[in-house]
Amino acid sequence: MELAELSPALVQQAVGDGKLWRAASFPARAVTDILRYGAPVGSRIIYSPAAQRCMDIARQQIVAAESAGRSFASGTVFVAGELSGGKGRFRRSWYAPAGGLWLVTVLVNTLLPESAALYSLAAGVACCETVRHYGIAARIKWVNDILAGGRKLAGILVESMRGPRYGEEYILLGIGLNVNNCDFPPELTNQAGSMAQFMGGPLDLRQVGARLLADLAWNIGLLHFVEAKQLAGLGPVAGSMHPLLKSWRHLSDTLGRRVRFGFNAIANPQFAAQALDIDQTGALVMRLDDGSTITENSGEIVYE
């Protein structure tokens, strides 16, 4: 089973492979520092052939570690060959058969609230970068759905919890990426797609997983790097654009489009608007039909 062979060594190899093109946008010293900050991601990988939800396994393992008096290793990744009870936002079912990449990365949150607000966007940028690495013209729908050809290739769910003994805050980044799974239920046939469909054949799940974790390590490292520079008085001046937000804007499928917004926009849209931008927290700035603007930092959109 190839996914079972996804290892920290493969992640580090993918990190090394990505250094060259990262250096096109950042000085060599910054690249080294960003990768050092992101190094915990994928340093421990736990594989299950099948599971109900990786989120549940992660929570159980955190509780077990703290109950035994051990700290839980930040950057631990839980991967499953398939899920029987996958969930997306608003508790919607997530179809997760064999052939896809289903994982949760657990991070001990040491970021300030302003930086931690960008975890979700960091995961979305990482996932989109991975898909584009294979030549697929993927884009990000706010907040972090990954689309190609109008079909959804990946979804991301971010949860958090407090450790029961030490009170650590853990961020759980759940990513579901359709890789080699090409058969979808009838209700998803025209909405979902997989990388294999766009590539014309199956991909090596180990390599896709390693690439995804390498891209996630970079973007999480970037959050820490920018925050450290700001705290030292060396970071971007107030009002300038965070480099992660630059990446998100560059990859966005949403900005400039007409959308319907709601906290469950599929079942209960609240208003229609034009998506204008995201602010420094990743919140979506929209222009209403009366010309006024509104900013929302949670909820979802559907395209009109």
Secondary structure, DSSP 8 states (H G I E B T S, - for coil): -GGGG--HHHHHHHHHHHHHHHTTTS-HHHHHHHHHHHTTTTSEEEEESSBS-HHHHHHHHHHHHHHTT----TTEEEEES-BSS-B-GGG-B--B-TTSEEEEEEEE--S-HHHHTTHHHHHHHHHHHHHHHTT---EEETTTEEEETTEEEEEEEEEEEE-TTT--EEEEEEEEE-SS-----GGGTTTB--HHHHHTS---HHHHHHHHHHHHHHHHHHHHHHHHHHHTT-S--TTS--HHHHHHHHHBSSTTSEEEEETTTTT---EEEEEEEE-TTS-EEEEETTS-EEEESSSEEEE-
